């Protein structure tokens, strides 16, 4: 019985190894990319310039007013029993 099992396993392994060798040659494909004809015109923008433009557009005055208006409510909630440890 052991000889039968080992012979079947060997036979299957030989059969599968032969198909794997042939499959590797057919599955390998080469791709060639040619970038010689491509020309890209444009300008580089430094990160420093992007940050300066973003800061000019941001307006925080309204947010500061909202923050000051919430201070009394924050003080009231800090004295709640649920927050006492």
C-alpha positions in Angstrom: 0.0 0.0 0.0 2.9 2.4 0.8 4.5 1.7 -2.5 1.2 2.5 -4.3 0.8 5.8 -2.5 4.4 6.9 -3.1 4.3 5.9 -6.7 1.1 7.9 -7.3 2.6 10.9 -5.5 5.8 10.7 -7.6 3.8 10.2 -10.8 1.7 13.3 -10.1 4.7 15.4 -9.1 6.5 14.5 -12.3 3.4 15.2 -14.4 2.9 18.6 -12.8 6.5 19.6 -12.9 6.6 19.1 -16.7 3.7 21.3 -17.3 5.1 24.0 -15.0 8.3 24.2 -17.1 6.5 24.8 -20.3 4.1 27.3 -18.7 6.9 29.6 -17.6 8.2 30.1 -21.1 4.8 31.0 -22.5 3.7 33.2 -19.6 6.7 35.5 -19.7 6.0 38.6 -21.8 8.3 41.5 -22.4 7.0 45.1 -22.4 9.1 47.9 -23.9 8.3 51.5 -23.1 9.8 54.2 -25.3 9.7 57.7 -23.8 12.0 59.3 -26.4 9.1 60.9 -28.3 7.4 62.4 -25.3 8.0 66.0 -24.4 6.3 67.6 -21.4 6.3 71.4 -21.1 5.3 72.9 -17.8 6.5 74.8 -14.8 7.5 73.5 -11.5 5.8 75.1 -8.5 7.8 74.9 -5.3 6.0 73.9 -2.1 6.9 77.2 -0.6 4.8 79.0 -3.2 1.8 76.7 -2.7 1.9 77.3 1.1 2.0 81.1 0.7 -1.0 81.1 -1.6 -3.0 78.9 0.8 -2.3 81.2 3.7 -3.5 84.2 1.8 -6.9 82.6 1.1 -7.5 81.4 4.6 -9.6 83.6 6.9 -9.7 82.7 10.6 -11.4 85.8 12.1 -14.8 84.2 12.3 -13.4 81.1 13.9 -11.7 83.1 16.6 -14.9 84.8 17.5 -16.7 81.5 17.7 -14.0 80.1 19.9 -14.3 83.0 22.4 -18.1 82.7 22.5 -17.8 79.0 23.6 -15.6 79.7 26.7 -18.5 80.2 29.2 -20.2 77.0 28.0 -17.0 75.0 28.3 -16.5 76.3 31.9 -20.1 75.2 32.8 -19.6 71.7 31.4 -16.3 71.3 33.2 -18.2 71.4 36.5 -20.6 68.6 35.6 -20.7 65.5 37.9 -20.0 63.1 35.0 -16.5 64.7 34.5 -15.5 64.3 38.2 -13.3 61.3 38.8 
